[in-house]
């Protein structure tokens, strides 16, 4: 009788433990944060999958700090992440796209040496039409001297992140993260309730195949941005045309381009001269992920990870994806050359 050799199954817990062993100085606090985020992702995933069956679809009849109508799942996801991480003694504070100020650690719980910044449910306006949504997160070390986190701890350039990633709730739920040692993806097996390593050492293809941009704003772009989009489409004869794919959910568009190669663009325009996407909750974590996968990210003039934030809910333009495609954006928009980025 012939037996098949069993395939090695690597859970996210096992993977994190093995990575921690490579760093003898590690205290386990960062690993604990990643465990807690994985747990929160499982809970949110369960609710997202049942969204059409229970009363959690639609608006919560309240606006968030951005002036956008909060969806019921937005509120649920935000509360889930906060409650999963506020008591473990690993964080000194949190900040959420949905909340105007820093989220303190409740009295009675020990404060740790890390801060968590997150977008609890990116793309939530698409929930009612069953388009994939996601969670984006960023972890930085505390830099102030007090026990509790302060605004200064949050306003650090993205290059100081110690971990970042996202969860996409689509046909399957995937958690993708980096701690500066490459990018790894884990798919949730709902039959056992575990995230299993499915995409080790992700590298973004270069040049990319896909262009993700909202063309409805073309009339509001300045001429260099219009010329850049013509370049990507191959209309100026300088390159092969890219395929245009735009979901309208940042995590979904980014995830497709990370695996298939491409660039996501959200330029500034006359209606949003400062850009629309949030530096701390979206651009920084995705820039860290893409650089670790060999790509790059810019706001058109500066490397995203070098930007010094000035406010908690700061908005910026974003061009993120395959390095040569981002280099094209920098060159045509008058930005700095991203030397050494994405190596």
Secondary structure as GFF3:
##gff-version 3
##sequence-region A 1 343
A	DSSP	alpha_helix	12	21	.	.	.	ID=ss1
A	DSSP	alpha_helix	29	49	.	.	.	ID=ss2
A	DSSP	beta_strand	59	63	.	.	.	ID=ss3
A	DSSP	beta_strand	69	71	.	.	.	ID=ss4
A	DSSP	alpha_helix	72	85	.	.	.	ID=ss5
A	DSSP	beta_strand	91	96	.	.	.	ID=ss6
A	DSSP	beta_strand	103	104	.	.	.	ID=ss7
A	DSSP	beta_strand	114	122	.	.	.	ID=ss8
A	DSSP	three_ten_helix	124	129	.	.	.	ID=ss9
A	DSSP	beta_strand	133	141	.	.	.	ID=ss10
A	DSSP	alpha_helix	151	154	.	.	.	ID=ss11
A	DSSP	three_ten_helix	158	160	.	.	.	ID=ss12
A	DSSP	beta_strand	161	169	.	.	.	ID=ss13
A	DSSP	beta_strand	173	178	.	.	.	ID=ss14
A	DSSP	beta_strand	183	189	.	.	.	ID=ss15
A	DSSP	beta_strand	194	199	.	.	.	ID=ss16
A	DSSP	beta_strand	210	212	.	.	.	ID=ss17
A	DSSP	three_ten_helix	215	220	.	.	.	ID=ss18
A	DSSP	alpha_helix	223	232	.	.	.	ID=ss19
A	DSSP	beta_strand	243	244	.	.	.	ID=ss20
A	DSSP	alpha_helix	250	260	.	.	.	ID=ss21
A	DSSP	beta_strand	262	266	.	.	.	ID=ss22
A	DSSP	beta_strand	277	278	.	.	.	ID=ss23
A	DSSP	pi_helix	279	283	.	.	.	ID=ss24
A	DSSP	alpha_helix	284	292	.	.	.	ID=ss25
A	DSSP	beta_strand	296	298	.	.	.	ID=ss26
A	DSSP	three_ten_helix	304	306	.	.	.	ID=ss27
A	DSSP	beta_strand	315	316	.	.	.	ID=ss28
A	DSSP	beta_strand	318	321	.	.	.	ID=ss29
A	DSSP	alpha_helix	323	333	.	.	.	ID=ss30
###
